[in-house]
């Protein structure tokens, strides 16, 4: 019994150590006071193309009090950022998570967020501001529907090479990027893993370990012809005697043909169905075929492994920077942490708790929208019918007035004769 209690106590202590050791670097649920933590950029204000953020739960939600920030103007640039204590993920797991809802039925645009390092002039934060990580959904037409994960390494931005489809409906979805000290990663949508792998294989962060030997040359005796002419195949006797064209036996000299004017009539020719073209021996597999020659692979002299490939040593800001043709994207529940379990818990407490109610609210809003559209369409049809009827009445009045005018003219003419 004592051993059992000791084991139980050890488990509890281990759990407490894990909880204490985990760290929330930044968490934003956009409750009261959020504007004090976020800085709206002046980027694009000079040419009046900077959009305004709206603090709202949106047109449909599972909880009207659970608000985020939403783009509110079409054809505008948006940029906003928040600072947190400088953080390095060296020897730690990095978790970057947020939710986004595209109420506008997004056709072309992004829903991504950025992590930035060093010192950033937040009032001038914009599209040219260097960033460390850009992550989130991007959609444009039917061709682009994917999650972008861009990592900056040695000053160059590298896009993930794998396809990660994003959600395309008008409901809230949670996007999670996890980066581990072993240089592996995971991408989750709504707490479900959609992609995983290693930084070295799924991004071109480092040069390849092996390259083709640039000094190698194909040996002169290398036979890379898969098929060769059959040396035993011979040309059939009389093959070359078959003409390419033959006289058209169905052709007849026209009755009005004048030999003196047009010359002696000759029978036209047609393609000979027996003619098979220039004879070529049939092909057989080459017994000496060695395959397509490839240069041997050698160690790349430019390759240098980086054990800190995953490290972003001075993360300090989180931001949203995007262009929207059609506004309505709503961001919420932003998290930067070193604990994937806490991120999962946060998603469950927010998105997971309200997703069914939000879906029901969306369906109700869609129903009302369709009803309003039907009413407007019906009113438009009725208005057109009334206008058509009015035009018909006017045409009738015009005909009656014309008839009266003609009768008056006849009366005046008869009166003049008298």
VENQUI-V791282 format. One record per helix or strand of 3 or more residues. SS is the DSSP state (hx for helix, st for strand). FROM is the first residue (numbers start at 1). LEN is the number of residues. If there is no record, write none. Layout:
BEGIN
ss:SS from:FROM len:LEN
ss:SS from:FROM len:LEN
END
This chain:
BEGIN
ss:hx from:2 len:20
ss:st from:24 len:5
ss:hx from:34 len:4
ss:st from:38 len:3
ss:st from:53 len:4
ss:st from:68 len:4
ss:st from:76 len:12
ss:st from:94 len:9
ss:st from:108 len:10
ss:hx from:122 len:3
ss:st from:133 len:8
ss:st from:144 len:10
ss:st from:156 len:4
ss:st from:173 len:7
ss:st from:184 len:6
ss:st from:192 len:7
ss:hx from:199 len:4
ss:st from:210 len:3
ss:st from:227 len:3
ss:hx from:239 len:3
ss:st from:245 len:3
ss:hx from:259 len:4
ss:st from:269 len:3
ss:st from:283 len:3
ss:st from:297 len:3
ss:st from:315 len:10
ss:st from:329 len:9
ss:hx from:340 len:78
END
